[in-house]
Amino acid sequence: MGVSEAGMKDERTGCNGNSQPRVGVGVLIVDEHGRVLLTLRKFPPEAGCWSIVGGKVDFLEAIEDCAIREAAEEVGLKIAIDRLLCITDHLLPDEGQHWVSPAYLGRILGGEVRNCEPEKTQEVGWFASGELPRNLTMTARNAIEAYLCDVR
């Protein structure tokens, strides 16, 4: 399945016909026990892998606002942004994906964790740093590594 017209989106890969990089923001949410919240992706990029909460930045949306919105939409949490952890050059040529992905550290202000997007997310779960799944997305690996370097 490819792109049939310039500018049309390939539904399989999410790639735009004009092959432009996209911006996706992530937020690493850590609970009071030091566990990180991860979501198991159903679709590309990196389908079948555990990721931090996040998504595509909308036109004229500030990236921190996107992170806050995505936390509410994906897992039902109201969060505050503490700081930038890292920026990932998320290059996945085999999937036709190119993302620039800042990742923030988020602090929970309220809400109860739940899978608010079961059509996109297979599972949501808390993981201790020593019990992380092997199949982490590139952005999750980078954000967790940056966070753990700061807390050590």
N, C-alpha and C positions, 0 to 999 in steps of 0.2 A: 504494500500500500504506500503510495507516495503522495506528493503534493500535486494536485491537478491544475491549479491555477496559482499564479504569483500571489503571495500574501495569504493564501488559504492555509489553514492549520492541518497537519497530518494527525489524525486522531490517535493513531497507534503510538507515535513518539512524542506528540505535543510540540513538534518542531514547526516553526513558521517557514513558509516557502522562501522568504527572503534571507534565511539563515542568519538572523541577527541574534546576538547574545541577549539573554533575558535576565532580569533581576529577581531573585527569590530570597526572602529573608527567613532566618531561622531563629528560634529562641530555645536555649537550654534552660529548662525549668528544673530546679533542684528543691527537694522537700527538706523538712527539718531534720531528717535522718541522713541527709547527704545523698539520697537516691536521685537518679535522673529519670525524667519522664520521656518515654520513647513511643513512637507510633510505627506500626508495621504497614508499609506502603503496598497498595494493590496495583498502582500504575507507575509508569516511568515519570521521572527519572528514578532509576534504581528500584524498580518493582521487586517486592519480596524481601526488602531490606528494612531494618529498623532505622528510623530517622528522628531527629528532633522535630518539635512542632514548627510549622512554618508554611510558607507558600509564596505565590507570585505577588509582587508589588504592583498595585494598580496605578494607572496613570495619575500623576499629581498627588500620590499618597506618600507621605514621609515613611521611611523604612522602619523607624521605631513604632509608628502608628500601625503599620502592617503587622509587625510582630505581635503587638497587643491584640489586634483584631483576630489574627490567626489563632492565638491561644484561646480566645473565647469561642470562635467558630469550630475549631477542631476538637478541643478537649473540655470546654465549659469553664475555663478558669479566667478570672480577672487577675491580670498581672501588672507589675511595674517593671520597667527596664532598669537594671543596675549598671550595666556597662557592655561595651563591645568586647567580645571574646576573640574573634578572628574574622577574616574574610577568606572564603574558599573560591579558587578558580575551579569551578565545577565543570570540567570538560569530559564529556562522555561521547566520543565520536561514534562508538558502536551503536549508541541509542539515538544519534543525531541531536544530542542535547549539549547546550553551552549556556551555563548560568554563572552569574557573579552573585555570590551568596554570603552576605554578612551574617554573622551569628552573634546574638546577644545573650547575656545572662539575665534570666527573668526571675522575679520574686513574686510568689503567690500572695495576692491580696484577698482573694475570696473565691468561692465556687467549689464544686465537687468534680473531680476528674471523671469523665465519661467519654465514650466514643461518640461524638456528635456527628460524625460523617462516615457511617458504616459503608456507604457506597464507595468511599475512597480509601478508608483505613480498615484493615483487617482486625487489628487489635491495638490496645493502648496499655502500657504497663510501666511500673516503676522498677528500676534496676540499680542495685548497688554497684559501685565502681569496680569491684572485683568480680562481678557476676554479669558483665555486659555480654549481650549476644555477639557472636562472631560476625554476623551479617549486618554490620552497620553501614549506613550510607557514608560517603566521603565527607559530607558536611557534619554529620553526627560525630564521626571520628575526630575531625579537626576541632570541633567545639568542645568535646569532652576532654581532649588532650590539653587544649588551652586552659580550660577550667581547672583541671587537675594540677597543671603546672603552677597555677596561681595559689592553690590551697595547700600545696606541699611545703 
